[in-house]
Amino acid sequence: MIPAIEAYVNFQQNDWDDHLPAATLCINTACQSSTKYTPFELVHGRAAVLPHQSAFFWPPSPPMTPREFFRRVHRWRTAARKLILTSQFFSKQRHDKHHRTPQLFHRVELVLVSRNIGETGRTKKLLPKFIGPFQIVKQKCQNTYLVEDLPFMRKRRSWRRFNAHVAQIRPFRVREEVDWRPEKETAGEISEDDNWDSEADVDEDEEKG
């Protein structure tokens, strides 16, 4: 509905309700890719008669008995239901193909949480995408966890405690601080300073000799 209306709404967006009847008519009389029928046909059991079609004389269609009419409606709806189930099956296969298994977190485990942070005067692109760390309190359901501030970050009677979806959570890893160490010279490699020192020692030995 929204894509159909936004194509015709004015710049001020104050006449969207004027386009609702036309948008509804277009959707109800358009053949759906999932059912191969229009919504009007599945509800009323016949094709919709549009205004331009009623402006011309059409030969009368042969009459249909109520039994034939109900059989046709049942046949259309059964076929549409099978097509919808088939479409849902393939959609699920495409989703599961690129969907990763949710990570399991345990109680008191440290995690980072993705939150929408907005600060005046600072660009959102350069702000951290995850905040924390927080600790897991418990698992509310399969994909939702209750998290809260760490004990040393809590105030006397108030601290942050909220639900977070598993897609918003990342495990927290402490950075390992490694002291700088100079690269050791490999065996067989001698620096230029060592060459100069060895030559000076040879000269001193010759003078003594």
GUROGU-464871 format. One record per atom (N, C-alpha, C): atom name; x negated, z, y. Coordinates in steps of 0.1 Angstrom, whole numbers, always signed. Layout:
GUROGU-464871
+------+-------+-------+-------+
| atom |    xx |    zz |    yy |
+------+-------+-------+-------+
|   CA |     X |     Z |     Y |
...
+------+-------+-------+-------+
//
This chain:
GUROGU-464871
+------+-------+-------+-------+
| atom |    xx |    zz |    yy |
+------+-------+-------+-------+
|    N |    -8 |    +0 |   -12 |
|   CA |    +0 |    +0 |    +0 |
|    C |    -9 |    +0 |   +13 |
|    N |   -19 |    +9 |   +13 |
|   CA |   -27 |   +10 |   +25 |
|    C |   -35 |    -3 |   +28 |
|    N |   -41 |   -10 |   +18 |
|   CA |   -48 |   -23 |   +22 |
|    C |   -38 |   -33 |   +27 |
|    N |   -25 |   -33 |   +22 |
|   CA |   -16 |   -43 |   +27 |
|    C |   -12 |   -40 |   +42 |
|    N |   -11 |   -27 |   +45 |
|   CA |    -7 |   -23 |   +59 |
|    C |   -18 |   -25 |   +69 |
|    N |   -31 |   -21 |   +65 |
|   CA |   -42 |   -22 |   +74 |
|    C |   -46 |   -36 |   +78 |
|    N |   -41 |   -46 |   +70 |
|   CA |   -44 |   -60 |   +74 |
|    C |   -35 |   -64 |   +85 |
|    N |   -24 |   -57 |   +88 |
|   CA |   -15 |   -62 |   +99 |
|    C |   -12 |   -52 |  +110 |
|    N |   -17 |   -39 |  +108 |
|   CA |   -15 |   -29 |  +119 |
|    C |   -23 |   -33 |  +131 |
|    N |   -18 |   -29 |  +143 |
|   CA |   -24 |   -33 |  +156 |
|    C |   -36 |   -24 |  +158 |
|    N |   -43 |   -26 |  +170 |
|   CA |   -55 |   -19 |  +173 |
|    C |   -52 |    -4 |  +175 |
|    N |   -41 |    -1 |  +181 |
|   CA |   -38 |   +13 |  +183 |
|    C |   -32 |   +20 |  +171 |
|    N |   -29 |   +13 |  +160 |
|   CA |   -24 |   +18 |  +147 |
|    C |   -11 |   +26 |  +149 |
|    N |    -3 |   +22 |  +158 |
|   CA |   +10 |   +29 |  +160 |
|    C |   +22 |   +21 |  +156 |
|    N |   +20 |   +10 |  +149 |
|   CA |   +31 |    +2 |  +144 |
|    C |   +31 |    +0 |  +129 |
|    N |   +24 |   +10 |  +122 |
|   CA |   +22 |    +8 |  +107 |
|    C |   +36 |    +9 |  +100 |
|    N |   +45 |   +17 |  +106 |
|   CA |   +58 |   +19 |   +99 |
|    C |   +66 |    +6 |  +100 |
|    N |   +64 |    -3 |  +109 |
|   CA |   +71 |   -15 |  +110 |
|    C |   +68 |   -25 |   +99 |
|    N |   +56 |   -23 |   +93 |
|   CA |   +52 |   -32 |   +82 |
|    C |   +55 |   -27 |   +68 |
|    N |   +61 |   -15 |   +67 |
|   CA |   +64 |    -9 |   +54 |
|    C |   +73 |   -18 |   +46 |
|    N |   +85 |   -22 |   +51 |
|   CA |   +94 |   -31 |   +43 |
|    C |   +87 |   -43 |   +37 |
|    N |   +79 |   -50 |   +46 |
|   CA |   +73 |   -62 |   +41 |
|    C |   +62 |   -59 |   +30 |
|    N |   +55 |   -48 |   +33 |
|   CA |   +44 |   -45 |   +23 |
|    C |   +51 |   -40 |   +10 |
|    N |   +62 |   -33 |   +10 |
|   CA |   +69 |   -29 |    -2 |
|    C |   +74 |   -41 |   -10 |
|    N |   +80 |   -50 |    -2 |
|   CA |   +85 |   -62 |    -9 |
|    C |   +74 |   -70 |   -16 |
|    N |   +62 |   -72 |    -9 |
|   CA |   +51 |   -79 |   -15 |
|    C |   +46 |   -72 |   -28 |
|    N |   +45 |   -59 |   -28 |
|   CA |   +40 |   -52 |   -39 |
|    C |   +50 |   -53 |   -51 |
|    N |   +62 |   -51 |   -48 |
|   CA |   +72 |   -51 |   -59 |
|    C |   +75 |   -64 |   -65 |
|    N |   +72 |   -75 |   -58 |
|   CA |   +74 |   -88 |   -63 |
|    C |   +61 |   -96 |   -67 |
|    N |   +50 |   -89 |   -67 |
|   CA |   +37 |   -95 |   -71 |
|    C |   +35 |   -92 |   -86 |
|    N |   +30 |  -101 |   -93 |
|   CA |   +26 |   -99 |  -107 |
|    C |   +14 |   -90 |  -108 |
|    N |   +15 |   -80 |  -116 |
|   CA |    +4 |   -70 |  -117 |
|    C |    -5 |   -75 |  -128 |
|    N |   -18 |   -73 |  -126 |
|   CA |   -28 |   -78 |  -136 |
|    C |   -28 |   -69 |  -148 |
|    N |   -24 |   -57 |  -148 |
|   CA |   -24 |   -48 |  -160 |
|    C |   -11 |   -51 |  -168 |
|    N |    +0 |   -54 |  -163 |
|   CA |   +13 |   -55 |  -170 |
|    C |   +17 |   -70 |  -172 |
|    N |   +12 |   -79 |  -164 |
|   CA |   +15 |   -93 |  -164 |
|    C |   +30 |   -95 |  -160 |
|    N |   +36 |   -85 |  -154 |
|   CA |   +50 |   -86 |  -149 |
|    C |   +50 |   -80 |  -135 |
|    N |   +60 |   -83 |  -127 |
|   CA |   +62 |   -76 |  -114 |
|    C |   +69 |   -63 |  -116 |
|    N |   +67 |   -53 |  -107 |
|   CA |   +74 |   -41 |  -108 |
|    C |   +90 |   -43 |  -108 |
|    N |   +94 |   -52 |  -100 |
|   CA |  +109 |   -55 |   -99 |
|    C |  +114 |   -59 |  -112 |
|    N |  +107 |   -68 |  -120 |
|   CA |  +112 |   -72 |  -133 |
|    C |  +113 |   -61 |  -143 |
|    N |  +103 |   -52 |  -143 |
|   CA |  +103 |   -41 |  -152 |
|    C |  +114 |   -31 |  -149 |
|    N |  +118 |   -29 |  -136 |
|   CA |  +128 |   -19 |  -133 |
|    C |  +142 |   -25 |  -134 |
|    N |  +144 |   -38 |  -129 |
|   CA |  +158 |   -43 |  -129 |
|    C |  +160 |   -53 |  -140 |
|    N |  +150 |   -57 |  -148 |
|   CA |  +152 |   -66 |  -159 |
|    C |  +154 |   -81 |  -155 |
|    N |  +151 |   -85 |  -143 |
|   CA |  +152 |   -99 |  -139 |
|    C |  +143 |  -101 |  -128 |
|    N |  +140 |  -114 |  -125 |
|   CA |  +131 |  -117 |  -114 |
|    C |  +138 |  -115 |  -100 |
|    N |  +131 |  -111 |   -90 |
|   CA |  +137 |  -109 |   -77 |
|    C |  +140 |  -123 |   -71 |
|    N |  +151 |  -123 |   -63 |
|   CA |  +156 |  -134 |   -56 |
|    C |  +151 |  -132 |   -42 |
|    N |  +142 |  -140 |   -37 |
|   CA |  +136 |  -139 |   -24 |
|    C |  +145 |  -146 |   -14 |
|    N |  +144 |  -143 |    -1 |
|   CA |  +153 |  -150 |    +9 |
|    C |  +152 |  -165 |    +9 |
|    N |  +140 |  -170 |    +8 |
|   CA |  +138 |  -185 |    +8 |
|    C |  +144 |  -191 |    -4 |
|    N |  +145 |  -184 |   -15 |
|   CA |  +151 |  -190 |   -27 |
|    C |  +166 |  -190 |   -26 |
|    N |  +172 |  -180 |   -19 |
|   CA |  +187 |  -181 |   -18 |
|    C |  +192 |  -190 |    -7 |
|    N |  +183 |  -196 |    +0 |
|   CA |  +187 |  -206 |   +11 |
|    C |  +190 |  -219 |    +5 |
|    N |  +186 |  -222 |    -8 |
|   CA |  +189 |  -235 |   -14 |
|    C |  +198 |  -233 |   -26 |
|    N |  +205 |  -244 |   -29 |
|   CA |  +214 |  -244 |   -41 |
|    C |  +206 |  -245 |   -54 |
|    N |  +208 |  -235 |   -63 |
|   CA |  +202 |  -236 |   -76 |
|    C |  +212 |  -237 |   -86 |
|    N |  +209 |  -245 |   -97 |
|   CA |  +219 |  -246 |  -108 |
|    C |  +222 |  -233 |  -114 |
|    N |  +234 |  -230 |  -118 |
|   CA |  +237 |  -216 |  -124 |
|    C |  +230 |  -215 |  -137 |
|    N |  +224 |  -203 |  -139 |
|   CA |  +218 |  -200 |  -152 |
|    C |  +228 |  -197 |  -162 |
|    N |  +226 |  -199 |  -175 |
|   CA |  +236 |  -196 |  -185 |
|    C |  +238 |  -181 |  -186 |
|    N |  +250 |  -177 |  -188 |
|   CA |  +253 |  -162 |  -188 |
|    C |  +246 |  -156 |  -199 |
|    N |  +243 |  -143 |  -197 |
|   CA |  +236 |  -135 |  -207 |
|    C |  +245 |  -123 |  -211 |
|    N |  +246 |  -120 |  -223 |
|   CA |  +254 |  -109 |  -228 |
|    C |  +246 |   -96 |  -225 |
|    N |  +253 |   -84 |  -223 |
|   CA |  +246 |   -72 |  -221 |
|    C |  +236 |   -69 |  -232 |
|    N |  +239 |   -72 |  -245 |
|   CA |  +230 |   -69 |  -256 |
|    C |  +217 |   -77 |  -254 |
|    N |  +218 |   -90 |  -250 |
|   CA |  +207 |   -98 |  -248 |
|    C |  +199 |   -94 |  -236 |
|    N |  +206 |   -89 |  -226 |
|   CA |  +199 |   -84 |  -214 |
|    C |  +190 |   -72 |  -217 |
|    N |  +196 |   -62 |  -225 |
|   CA |  +189 |   -50 |  -228 |
|    C |  +177 |   -53 |  -238 |
|    N |  +179 |   -63 |  -247 |
|   CA |  +168 |   -66 |  -255 |
|    C |  +157 |   -72 |  -247 |
|    N |  +160 |   -81 |  -238 |
|   CA |  +149 |   -87 |  -230 |
|    C |  +142 |   -76 |  -222 |
|    N |  +149 |   -66 |  -216 |
|   CA |  +143 |   -56 |  -208 |
|    C |  +134 |   -47 |  -217 |
|    N |  +139 |   -44 |  -229 |
|   CA |  +131 |   -36 |  -239 |
|    C |  +118 |   -44 |  -243 |
|    N |  +119 |   -57 |  -245 |
|   CA |  +108 |   -65 |  -249 |
|    C |   +97 |   -66 |  -238 |
|    N |  +102 |   -67 |  -225 |
|   CA |   +93 |   -68 |  -214 |
|    C |   +85 |   -54 |  -212 |
|    N |   +93 |   -43 |  -213 |
|   CA |   +87 |   -30 |  -211 |
|    C |   +77 |   -26 |  -222 |
|    N |   +81 |   -30 |  -235 |
|   CA |   +72 |   -28 |  -246 |
|    C |   +59 |   -35 |  -244 |
|    N |   +60 |   -48 |  -240 |
|   CA |   +48 |   -56 |  -238 |
|    C |   +39 |   -50 |  -227 |
|    N |   +46 |   -46 |  -216 |
|   CA |   +39 |   -41 |  -205 |
|    C |   +32 |   -28 |  -209 |
|    N |   +38 |   -19 |  -217 |
|   CA |   +32 |    -7 |  -221 |
|    C |   +20 |    -9 |  -229 |
|    N |   +20 |   -19 |  -238 |
|   CA |    +9 |   -22 |  -247 |
|    C |    -3 |   -28 |  -238 |
|    N |    +0 |   -36 |  -228 |
|   CA |   -10 |   -41 |  -219 |
|    C |   -17 |   -30 |  -211 |
|    N |    -8 |   -20 |  -207 |
|   CA |   -14 |    -9 |  -199 |
|    C |   -23 |    -1 |  -207 |
|    N |   -19 |    +2 |  -220 |
|   CA |   -28 |   +10 |  -228 |
|    C |   -41 |    +3 |  -231 |
|    N |   -40 |   -10 |  -233 |
|   CA |   -53 |   -18 |  -235 |
|    C |   -62 |   -18 |  -223 |
|    N |   -56 |   -19 |  -211 |
|   CA |   -63 |   -19 |  -199 |
|    C |   -70 |    -5 |  -197 |
|    N |   -62 |    +5 |  -200 |
|   CA |   -68 |   +19 |  -199 |
|    C |   -80 |   +21 |  -209 |
|    N |   -78 |   +16 |  -221 |
|   CA |   -89 |   +17 |  -231 |
|    C |  -102 |   +11 |  -226 |
|    N |  -101 |    -2 |  -221 |
|   CA |  -113 |    -8 |  -216 |
|    C |  -119 |    -2 |  -204 |
|    N |  -110 |    +3 |  -195 |
|   CA |  -115 |   +11 |  -183 |
|    C |  -122 |   +23 |  -187 |
|    N |  -117 |   +30 |  -197 |
|   CA |  -124 |   +42 |  -202 |
|    C |  -138 |   +39 |  -208 |
|    N |  -138 |   +28 |  -216 |
|   CA |  -151 |   +23 |  -221 |
|    C |  -161 |   +20 |  -210 |
|    N |  -157 |   +13 |  -200 |
|   CA |  -166 |   +10 |  -189 |
|    C |  -171 |   +23 |  -182 |
|    N |  -162 |   +33 |  -180 |
|   CA |  -165 |   +45 |  -174 |
|    C |  -175 |   +53 |  -182 |
|    N |  -172 |   +55 |  -195 |
|   CA |  -180 |   +63 |  -204 |
|    C |  -194 |   +56 |  -206 |
|    N |  -195 |   +43 |  -204 |
|   CA |  -208 |   +37 |  -206 |
|    C |  -218 |   +41 |  -196 |
|    N |  -214 |   +44 |  -183 |
|   CA |  -223 |   +48 |  -172 |
|    C |  -221 |   +62 |  -168 |
|    N |  -213 |   +70 |  -176 |
|   CA |  -211 |   +84 |  -173 |
|    C |  -220 |   +93 |  -181 |
|    N |  -227 |  +101 |  -174 |
|   CA |  -236 |  +111 |  -181 |
|    C |  -229 |  +123 |  -185 |
|    N |  -234 |  +129 |  -196 |
|   CA |  -228 |  +142 |  -201 |
|    C |  -231 |  +153 |  -191 |
|    N |  -221 |  +161 |  -187 |
|   CA |  -223 |  +172 |  -177 |
|    C |  -233 |  +182 |  -183 |
|    N |  -242 |  +186 |  -174 |
|   CA |  -252 |  +196 |  -178 |
|    C |  -246 |  +210 |  -179 |
|    N |  -250 |  +217 |  -189 |
|   CA |  -245 |  +231 |  -191 |
|    C |  -253 |  +241 |  -184 |
|    N |  -247 |  +250 |  -176 |
|   CA |  -254 |  +260 |  -169 |
|    C |  -250 |  +274 |  -175 |
|    N |  -259 |  +283 |  -174 |
|   CA |  -257 |  +296 |  -180 |
|    C |  -255 |  +307 |  -168 |
|    N |  -250 |  +318 |  -172 |
|   CA |  -248 |  +329 |  -162 |
|    C |  -261 |  +334 |  -157 |
|    N |  -262 |  +337 |  -143 |
|   CA |  -273 |  +341 |  -136 |
|    C |  -284 |  +331 |  -134 |
|    N |  -281 |  +318 |  -139 |
|   CA |  -291 |  +308 |  -137 |
|    C |  -291 |  +303 |  -122 |
|    N |  -303 |  +300 |  -117 |
|   CA |  -304 |  +296 |  -103 |
|    C |  -302 |  +281 |  -102 |
|    N |  -293 |  +278 |   -92 |
|   CA |  -290 |  +264 |   -90 |
|    C |  -289 |  +261 |   -75 |
|    N |  -290 |  +248 |   -72 |
|   CA |  -287 |  +242 |   -58 |
|    C |  -274 |  +236 |   -58 |
|    N |  -267 |  +236 |   -46 |
|   CA |  -254 |  +231 |   -45 |
|    C |  -253 |  +221 |   -34 |
|    N |  -247 |  +209 |   -36 |
|   CA |  -245 |  +199 |   -26 |
|    C |  -234 |  +203 |   -17 |
|    N |  -236 |  +204 |    -4 |
|   CA |  -225 |  +207 |    +5 |
|    C |  -226 |  +198 |   +17 |
|    N |  -215 |  +196 |   +24 |
|   CA |  -214 |  +188 |   +36 |
|    C |  -218 |  +197 |   +48 |
|    N |  -230 |  +195 |   +53 |
|   CA |  -235 |  +203 |   +64 |
|    C |  -236 |  +195 |   +76 |
|    N |  -230 |  +200 |   +87 |
|   CA |  -231 |  +193 |  +100 |
|    C |  -236 |  +202 |  +111 |
|    N |  -246 |  +198 |  +117 |
|   CA |  -252 |  +205 |  +128 |
|    C |  -253 |  +197 |  +141 |
|    N |  -249 |  +203 |  +152 |
|   CA |  -250 |  +195 |  +165 |
|    C |  -264 |  +192 |  +169 |
|    N |  -266 |  +180 |  +173 |
|   CA |  -279 |  +176 |  +177 |
|    C |  -289 |  +172 |  +167 |
|    N |  -285 |  +173 |  +154 |
|   CA |  -294 |  +169 |  +143 |
|    C |  -287 |  +158 |  +134 |
|    N |  -295 |  +148 |  +131 |
|   CA |  -289 |  +137 |  +123 |
|    C |  -287 |  +142 |  +109 |
|    N |  -276 |  +137 |  +103 |
|   CA |  -272 |  +141 |   +90 |
|    C |  -281 |  +136 |   +79 |
|    N |  -288 |  +124 |   +82 |
|   CA |  -296 |  +118 |   +72 |
|    C |  -309 |  +126 |   +69 |
|    N |  -313 |  +134 |   +79 |
|   CA |  -325 |  +142 |   +77 |
|    C |  -323 |  +156 |   +73 |
|    N |  -310 |  +160 |   +71 |
|   CA |  -307 |  +173 |   +67 |
|    C |  -308 |  +174 |   +51 |
|    N |  -311 |  +186 |   +46 |
|   CA |  -312 |  +187 |   +31 |
|    C |  -298 |  +184 |   +25 |
|    N |  -299 |  +177 |   +14 |
|   CA |  -286 |  +174 |    +7 |
|    C |  -281 |  +185 |    -2 |
|    N |  -290 |  +195 |    -5 |
|   CA |  -286 |  +206 |   -14 |
|    C |  -291 |  +219 |    -7 |
|    N |  -283 |  +229 |    -8 |
|   CA |  -286 |  +242 |    -2 |
|    C |  -286 |  +252 |   -14 |
|    N |  -293 |  +263 |   -11 |
|   CA |  -294 |  +274 |   -21 |
|    C |  -308 |  +281 |   -20 |
|    N |  -312 |  +287 |   -30 |
|   CA |  -305 |  +288 |   -44 |
|    C |  -294 |  +297 |   -44 |
|    N |  -285 |  +294 |   -54 |
|   CA |  -274 |  +303 |   -57 |
|    C |  -275 |  +307 |   -72 |
|    N |  -267 |  +317 |   -76 |
|   CA |  -268 |  +320 |   -90 |
|    C |  -254 |  +318 |   -96 |
|    N |  -254 |  +314 |  -109 |
|   CA |  -241 |  +312 |  -116 |
|    C |  -234 |  +325 |  -119 |
|    N |  -222 |  +326 |  -116 |
|   CA |  -214 |  +338 |  -119 |
|    C |  -207 |  +336 |  -133 |
|    N |  -200 |  +326 |  -134 |
|   CA |  -193 |  +322 |  -147 |
|    C |  -189 |  +308 |  -146 |
|    N |  -185 |  +303 |  -158 |
|   CA |  -179 |  +290 |  -159 |
|    C |  -164 |  +290 |  -158 |
|    N |  -158 |  +284 |  -148 |
|   CA |  -144 |  +285 |  -146 |
|    C |  -136 |  +276 |  -156 |
|    N |  -141 |  +264 |  -158 |
|   CA |  -136 |  +254 |  -167 |
|    C |  -147 |  +245 |  -172 |
|    N |  -144 |  +234 |  -178 |
|   CA |  -155 |  +226 |  -184 |
|    C |  -164 |  +220 |  -173 |
|    N |  -159 |  +217 |  -161 |
|   CA |  -167 |  +210 |  -151 |
|    C |  -168 |  +218 |  -138 |
|    N |  -164 |  +231 |  -138 |
|   CA |  -164 |  +239 |  -126 |
|    C |  -171 |  +252 |  -128 |
|    N |  -180 |  +257 |  -119 |
|   CA |  -187 |  +269 |  -120 |
|    C |  -184 |  +277 |  -107 |
|    N |  -184 |  +291 |  -109 |
|   CA |  -184 |  +300 |   -98 |
|    C |  -198 |  +304 |   -95 |
|    N |  -202 |  +302 |   -82 |
|   CA |  -216 |  +305 |   -78 |
|    C |  -215 |  +315 |   -66 |
|    N |  -226 |  +322 |   -64 |
|   CA |  -227 |  +331 |   -53 |
|    C |  -241 |  +333 |   -48 |
|    N |  -242 |  +339 |   -36 |
|   CA |  -256 |  +342 |   -31 |
|    C |  -264 |  +351 |   -40 |
|    N |  -277 |  +350 |   -39 |
|   CA |  -286 |  +359 |   -46 |
|    C |  -284 |  +373 |   -41 |
|    N |  -287 |  +383 |   -49 |
|   CA |  -285 |  +397 |   -44 |
|    C |  -293 |  +401 |   -31 |
|    N |  -305 |  +396 |   -30 |
|   CA |  -313 |  +400 |   -18 |
|    C |  -309 |  +392 |    -5 |
|    N |  -300 |  +382 |    -7 |
|   CA |  -295 |  +375 |    +5 |
|    C |  -281 |  +379 |    +9 |
|    N |  -275 |  +389 |    +2 |
|   CA |  -262 |  +393 |    +5 |
|    C |  -262 |  +404 |   +16 |
|    N |  -251 |  +403 |   +24 |
|   CA |  -249 |  +414 |   +34 |
|    C |  -242 |  +425 |   +27 |
|    N |  -239 |  +435 |   +35 |
|   CA |  -234 |  +448 |   +29 |
|    C |  -220 |  +445 |   +22 |
|    N |  -211 |  +438 |   +29 |
|   CA |  -198 |  +436 |   +23 |
|    C |  -193 |  +422 |   +23 |
|    N |  -202 |  +413 |   +26 |
|   CA |  -198 |  +399 |   +26 |
|    C |  -210 |  +390 |   +21 |
|    N |  -206 |  +380 |   +13 |
|   CA |  -216 |  +370 |    +9 |
|    C |  -208 |  +358 |    +4 |
|    N |  -215 |  +347 |    +3 |
|   CA |  -209 |  +334 |    -1 |
|    C |  -206 |  +334 |   -16 |
|    N |  -194 |  +330 |   -19 |
|   CA |  -190 |  +329 |   -33 |
|    C |  -179 |  +319 |   -34 |
|    N |  -182 |  +308 |   -42 |
|   CA |  -172 |  +297 |   -42 |
|    C |  -174 |  +289 |   -55 |
|    N |  -164 |  +280 |   -57 |
|   CA |  -164 |  +271 |   -69 |
|    C |  -172 |  +259 |   -66 |
|    N |  -179 |  +254 |   -75 |
|   CA |  -187 |  +241 |   -74 |
|    C |  -185 |  +233 |   -86 |
|    N |  -183 |  +220 |   -84 |
|   CA |  -181 |  +210 |   -95 |
|    C |  -195 |  +208 |  -101 |
|    N |  -196 |  +205 |  -113 |
|   CA |  -209 |  +202 |  -120 |
|    C |  -216 |  +191 |  -114 |
|    N |  -209 |  +181 |  -108 |
|   CA |  -216 |  +170 |  -101 |
|    C |  -223 |  +174 |   -88 |
|    N |  -219 |  +186 |   -83 |
|   CA |  -225 |  +191 |   -71 |
|    C |  -237 |  +200 |   -73 |
|    N |  -240 |  +203 |   -86 |
|   CA |  -250 |  +213 |   -89 |
|    C |  -262 |  +207 |   -95 |
|    N |  -274 |  +212 |   -91 |
|   CA |  -287 |  +208 |   -96 |
|    C |  -295 |  +221 |  -100 |
|    N |  -302 |  +220 |  -110 |
|   CA |  -310 |  +232 |  -114 |
|    C |  -321 |  +235 |  -103 |
|    N |  -323 |  +248 |  -100 |
|   CA |  -333 |  +252 |   -91 |
|    C |  -347 |  +254 |   -98 |
|    N |  -357 |  +247 |   -93 |
|   CA |  -370 |  +249 |   -98 |
|    C |  -380 |  +254 |   -88 |
|    N |  -387 |  +264 |   -91 |
|   CA |  -397 |  +270 |   -82 |
|    C |  -409 |  +261 |   -81 |
|    N |  -414 |  +259 |   -69 |
|   CA |  -426 |  +251 |   -68 |
|    C |  -438 |  +259 |   -72 |
|    N |  -447 |  +252 |   -79 |
|   CA |  -459 |  +258 |   -84 |
|    C |  -470 |  +255 |   -74 |
|    N |  -476 |  +266 |   -68 |
|   CA |  -486 |  +264 |   -58 |
|    C |  -500 |  +263 |   -65 |
|    N |  -506 |  +252 |   -64 |
|   CA |  -519 |  +250 |   -70 |
|    C |  -530 |  +250 |   -60 |
|    N |  -540 |  +259 |   -62 |
|   CA |  -551 |  +260 |   -52 |
|    C |  -559 |  +247 |   -53 |
|    N |  -565 |  +243 |   -41 |
|   CA |  -573 |  +231 |   -40 |
|    C |  -586 |  +233 |   -47 |
|    N |  -589 |  +224 |   -55 |
|   CA |  -602 |  +225 |   -62 |
|    C |  -609 |  +211 |   -61 |
|    N |  -622 |  +211 |   -57 |
|   CA |  -629 |  +199 |   -56 |
|    C |  -631 |  +192 |   -69 |
|    N |  -631 |  +179 |   -68 |
|   CA |  -633 |  +172 |   -81 |
|    C |  -647 |  +174 |   -86 |
|    N |  -648 |  +177 |   -99 |
|   CA |  -660 |  +179 |  -106 |
|    C |  -667 |  +165 |  -108 |
|    N |  -680 |  +165 |  -106 |
|   CA |  -687 |  +153 |  -109 |
|    C |  -689 |  +151 |  -124 |
|    N |  -686 |  +139 |  -128 |
|   CA |  -686 |  +136 |  -142 |
|    C |  -701 |  +135 |  -147 |
|    N |  -703 |  +137 |  -160 |
|   CA |  -716 |  +136 |  -165 |
|    C |  -722 |  +122 |  -163 |
|    N |  -734 |  +121 |  -159 |
|   CA |  -741 |  +108 |  -157 |
|    C |  -740 |  +103 |  -143 |
|    N |  -731 |  +109 |  -135 |
|   CA |  -730 |  +105 |  -121 |
|    C |  -738 |  +114 |  -112 |
|    N |  -747 |  +109 |  -104 |
|   CA |  -755 |  +117 |   -95 |
|    C |  -753 |  +113 |   -81 |
|    N |  -751 |  +122 |   -72 |
|   CA |  -748 |  +119 |   -58 |
|    C |  -761 |  +115 |   -51 |
|    N |  -759 |  +109 |   -39 |
|   CA |  -770 |  +104 |   -32 |
|    C |  -779 |  +116 |   -27 |
|    N |  -773 |  +128 |   -24 |
|   CA |  -781 |  +140 |   -20 |
|    C |  -790 |  +144 |   -32 |
|    N |  -785 |  +143 |   -44 |
|   CA |  -793 |  +147 |   -55 |
|    C |  -805 |  +138 |   -57 |
|    N |  -803 |  +125 |   -54 |
|   CA |  -814 |  +115 |   -55 |
|    C |  -825 |  +119 |   -45 |
|    N |  -820 |  +122 |   -32 |
|   CA |  -830 |  +126 |   -22 |
|    C |  -838 |  +138 |   -26 |
|    N |  -830 |  +148 |   -32 |
|   CA |  -837 |  +161 |   -36 |
|    C |  -847 |  +158 |   -47 |
|    N |  -844 |  +150 |   -56 |
|   CA |  -853 |  +148 |   -67 |
|    C |  -866 |  +140 |   -63 |
|    N |  -864 |  +131 |   -53 |
|   CA |  -876 |  +124 |   -48 |
|    C |  -885 |  +133 |   -40 |
|    N |  -879 |  +143 |   -32 |
|   CA |  -887 |  +152 |   -25 |
|    C |  -895 |  +161 |   -34 |
|    N |  -889 |  +165 |   -46 |
|   CA |  -896 |  +174 |   -55 |
|    C |  -908 |  +166 |   -61 |
|    N |  -906 |  +154 |   -64 |
|   CA |  -917 |  +146 |   -69 |
|    C |  -929 |  +145 |   -60 |
|    N |  -925 |  +142 |   -47 |
|   CA |  -936 |  +142 |   -37 |
|    C |  -944 |  +155 |   -36 |
|    N |  -937 |  +166 |   -36 |
|   CA |  -943 |  +179 |   -35 |
|    C |  -953 |  +181 |   -47 |
|    N |  -948 |  +177 |   -59 |
|   CA |  -957 |  +179 |   -71 |
|    C |  -969 |  +170 |   -70 |
|    N |  -968 |  +158 |   -64 |
|   CA |  -980 |  +149 |   -63 |
|    C |  -990 |  +155 |   -53 |
|    N |  -985 |  +161 |   -42 |
|   CA |  -994 |  +167 |   -32 |
|    C | -1001 |  +179 |   -38 |
|    N |  -994 |  +187 |   -46 |
|   CA | -1001 |  +199 |   -52 |
|    C | -1011 |  +194 |   -63 |
|    N | -1008 |  +183 |   -70 |
|   CA | -1017 |  +179 |   -79 |
|    C | -1030 |  +173 |   -73 |
+------+-------+-------+-------+
//
